[in-house]
């Protein structure tokens, strides 16, 4: 009961903070961000790809243009004289895509209806605007990318060092190396991608720096509830599982719970609860403050991003099949490695939670199958969760110098 009360108080506190911050950010006059926004829009569009192709080597780490142009579009088009409406509806100008709509805004904030139309993107909190609109008052996206690069480097280094000191050198190298490979060189240059990795890195560092999170169960549950809530506040459904997978791996390595699988699933549930309940709160706020009912919109979007509309049914079934094949193939490979190089059956049982962590990402991809396929040019970064789980499991259970060692145990 005390834990439920604690979560309820945390939820209400976050709801007030989230609402206040997002309304305050949209109250910043557009004239305060106009110069830097006008510099940023063409710069972003000229330095990246609209829809990178994952299977093209030179696109593998492509800089995203589509979502960054969308974020700049919302930031610049916002009606600062009506900040509540702007914060709840999150309007932007579009033609066939937000990139072209953003370019139209360079000429005027109110393009002709003959060449553009207004879109409500209200189903997200767009908490990223809190930072973006504030930063646009002092710098353009070009300078922001340099700042992101420096901060990401500092945070990845800090996480690696903390793991080295609090857990082990091997775990630090595995986690830090995998995170660095996924983040660099392009995540710092994509505002939409960077936010999830900021949340994941900062949360992981906090877990390692604040002993009570690992030592007290209520603190751990509350921590992951907050991580999920902050993710839904800032992210545009790009790679949210990164904010669960990385902090969860760090927590499990640091806390070493007696019932690891149960602990992992309960903390994942806490993250999901914070993620879902704060997301739904935005929809309720839009209705209470403006009378805007987005229920029909939400139903169609949920259908689209999960099972699709029916037109791409064959493709979605193909993607589901590929996800299943990838999962089974990974299990077979890990099983063969265990048979050949497993150190001991005890270690395999003790570290099974790492494979369960990897499995969570497969579940996420299977549920949001259309979204996973349609936006694979950025959702692939969520595969970091699988890499972390499998990489840590192999490090802790395999010994390539002594084949079949576990048979002697």
N, C-alpha and C positions, 0 to 999 in steps of 0.2 A: 504493500500500500504506500509506503514511504517513497519507493522508487517511482510509482505511478504519479504521485503528487509532484515529485521532483521533475518528471518529464512534462507534466502539465504546466508547471510554472515556467520551465524552459521554453516550451512551445509558445506560451503567451508572450513571454519576453521577446523571443525572436520575432514573433509576428508584429509586435509594436515597433521593434527596431527596423525590421525589413520595410515595413510600410512607411515609416518616417524617413528612412534614408532614400528610398526610391522616389518619393514625392518631392523631397528636398532637392534631389539631383535634377529632376525635371523642372524645378523652379529656377534653375540657372538660366539667365536670358540667352537666347541663341546668339545674340550679338557678341557675347563673351567667348563663344567657341567658334564663331564664324570664320575667322582668319585661318585658324589651325585646321578646321574641318575642310575648308576649301583647298588647303594644301594636301590634306591627307587623302581625300577621295581619289584624285587622279594618281597619286603616288601608289596607293594600294592596288588600284586597278592595273597600273602599268608594271607592277612588280609581283606577278604571280599568275595562277591559273584559276579559271572559273570552276571547272570540274576536272581536277587532276585524274589521270588514269593510273591506278595502283600498279597495273601490269606493265607500264612503261618505265624502264629503269630511271630515266631522267625526270619522271614525275613522282617517283617513290616518296621523296621527301619534299613535295611541292608546297609552295606557300599558298595558302587558301585566300581566294579573293571574294568568293561568293558571300560567306558569312560575315567577313570583316566589312564589306561594303554595306551589308544589311545593317550592321551595328552602327556604322557611321550615318546611314540613312535615317535610322530612328533617332539618333542623337541630334542631328541637325534639323530634322523636320519637326521635332517636338514643340508643342505650343506651350511655352513657358508661362504664359498668362493664365493658363488653366492647368496647373501642374498635376492635380488629382486625375483629371481626365487623361492627360498625357501619360501618367504613370500606370493607369489601369488599362488603357487601350493600346498603347505602344504602336502608334500608327507609323507607317512609312509609305513612300511613294514608289510605285512600281510600274513597269511596262510589261515586259515578259520576264524580267528577273530584277532583283534588287540592285544589281550592279548598274544596269541602265537607268534605274530610278535614281540612284545616287548621283550619276553623272548629270541628270536633268536638274538636280538641286544646285549645281554649280552656277546655273544661269538665274534661277529664281527659286524661292522656297515654295512657290505655288505654281507648278507647271500646269499648262493647259490640260483640261480633261480630255481633249482630243488625242493627246499623246501619252497620257499617264492616268493612273487611278490610285485611290487611297486604299490601303489595306490595314486592317486591325490585326496585330500580332499579339493578342492579349493573353494567349494561353500560357505564356511564360512570364516569370517575374521580371526578367531583364534587369536583374540586379547588377549586371556588368556595366550598365549605364551610370551607376553611382560613381564608379572609378573612371570610366571613359569620359563622361562629360566634364568631370572635375579636371582630369588631366588635359583635356583639350583646351582648357583655359590658359594653359602655360606651355604646351608643347604639341607638336603634330605627331602622327603615327610613326613617322620616320625616327624621331627622337625616342619615342616610346619603345620601339623595337630594340634599340641599343640598351635602354634601361632593362627591358625584359631579359635580354641576353645576359647581362651582368647579374641580375637577381637570380635567374635560373641557375647559373653557374655557382653562385654562392650557396643556394639552397641544396643543390645536388651534392656539393662538396660537404656542406654541414651535415646532411643526412648520412653520407658515407662515413664521415669522421665519428659521428655519434654512435652509429651501429658498430664501428670498429671498437669503440671504447666500452659501450654498454653490452654488446652481444658477442661478436667475434669478428676477427679479420676476414674470414672466409665469407660469412654472411654479408658483411659490408661490401666486399668486392662483387659478389653475385648481384645483390640488390642495386648498389650504386652503378655497376656496369650496365645492367639491363635498362635502368631508368635513363641513363645518359644516352644510350643508343637510340631510344625512342624519342627523347626530347630534342636532342641536337641532330641536325642544325636548324630545323624549321619551326618547331613549336613556339619559341620566343617571338617569331615573326608573324604568328597568327593569333590575333587577340582572342578569338573564340576558343582555340585549343589551349592557349596558355592558362586560362582561368582554372580549368580542372586540375592541371598539374601544379599550379600554385596551391590550391586547396589540399591536394594529396601530399605535397612536400611539406607544407606548413603543419598540417595535422600530424604527419609522421614525426617531425621534429619535436612537436609538443608532447607526443606520447613518450618519446625518449627523454625529454627534459623534465616532465612533471611526474614524479614517482607515484602519486596517488592514482593516476589513470590505470597503471598496471597493478597496483596493490589493492585497489578498492573496486569491487564489482559495480556499484552504482555509478561511480565516476566513469568507468569504462563504457557502460551502456549510454550514459548521458553524452559522453564524448562522441560516440558514433551516431547518435541521434542528431547532434549538432552538425556533424560533418555532412550527413545526408541532407539536412535542411539547408545548409549553406550551398551545397551543390545544386539543389533545385532552384535556389534563389539566383545563382549566377550563370549556370550553364544552359546552353540551348540544345541539350540532349546530344552533345558531341561525343564525349568519352566519360560519362559519369561513373562507370565502374572502376575507373582508375582511382577515384577518390575513396572507394571502398577497398579495393584490392591492395593498394600499397600500404595505407595505414593499418589494415587488418594483418598483413604479413608482418609488419614491424611490431605490432602489439603482440602477436603470437610468439614471435622470436624473443621478445623482451619479457613477457609475463610468464611464459611456459606453463599454461594452465594444466591442471590434472586431467580434465576431460576436454581435450582440444577440439574435437569435432563439434561437440555440443556448444562450447564457447564460441567457436567460429560462426556457427549458424545463428546463435542468439544475437551476436553483435551485428551480423549481416541483416537480421530482421530489424534491429534497432535503427540501423542506417536507412533501410527501406521505409520504415515508419516515418522517420523524420523527412525523408525525401518526398513521400507521397502526401503526408498530411499538410506540409507547408505548400506544396504545389496546389493542392485542392483549395487551400485557403485563399490563394490569389483569385481563383474563379469566384469564390463566395464574396470576396471583397469587391470585385468588379460589379457584382449584382447589388450588393448593399449600398455602395457609394454612388453608382451610376445607373442602376437598374438594367445593366447590360447582362443578358442571359446568353452564355456561350455553350449551353448544354448540347444543342444540336451540332454545333461546330466540333465540340469535343468528341462526340460519338463518331462522327465521320473521320476525324483525325486518328482516333484510337483504332478504328477499323483499318484505315489506310496503313498505319505504321506497324500493324501486327499481321493481319491476314491478307491485307491488300484489298483492292476494289473488285477483283475478279478478272480484270483485263490482263494482269500480269501473273495470273495464277500459276501457270507453268513455270515461270521464272522463280517464283517464291518457293514452289515445291522443290525446284532444283537446288535453291539455296539451302533449304532445310535438309535436303539429302546430303549436300556437301558438308554442312555443319556436322551431321551425324557421322559421315565418313571420316572427317577430320578428328572427331572425338574418339571413334573406335580405333583409328590408326594410331593416335597418340597413346591410347591405352595399350595397344599391342607393342608399340616401341618401348614404352616404359616397362611393361611386363618382361620383355626379352632382355632388357638391360638389367632388371632385377635378377632374373635367372642366371645371367652371366657374371654380373659384377656386384650383386648385392652383398653388403657387408654383414648384415645379420637380420634375421626375421624380426627381432625386437625393434631395431631401428626402423624397419619398414612400417611396422604397426604404429610406432610412436610418431612418425612423421606423415601419416596418411592425410592429416589435415591440410597439408600443402597441395595434394592432388584435389582435395575437396575445394580449396580456394580456386584452383584453375577451373574446376567444373562450374563454379558460379558464373564465370564469363560465358561458357557455352549455354547455360540456361538463359542468360540475358539476351544473347544473340538469337536464340531459338524463339523467344517470346516476341522480341522486336525484330522479327525476321525481315520485313519489308524495309524497315529503317536501316538495318544492318547492311542489306544489299544495296539499297538505293544510294546510301551515303558512305559506301565503303572507303571512299577516298579519304575520309577522316575517321570513321568508326574503327578502322584497323588498329588504331593506336590503343584501343581497349584490349588488344591481344597481349598487352603488357602484363595483364593479370594472369593469363595462362603461362606466359614466360616466367613470371615470378614463382608461381606455384610449382611448375615442373623443374625449373632451374634449382630452386632451393631443395626440392625433394632429391634430385640427383646428387646435389652436393652433400646432403646429409646421409644418404643411404648407399651410394655406390663407391666402389674402390676399384679403379681400373688397373691398379698394379697387382691385385690379387684376385683373379677370376675364381668364381665358385667358392669364395671364402665362407659364405653363409651356410653352405652344406656341412662345414666343419664345426658349426656352432651347436 
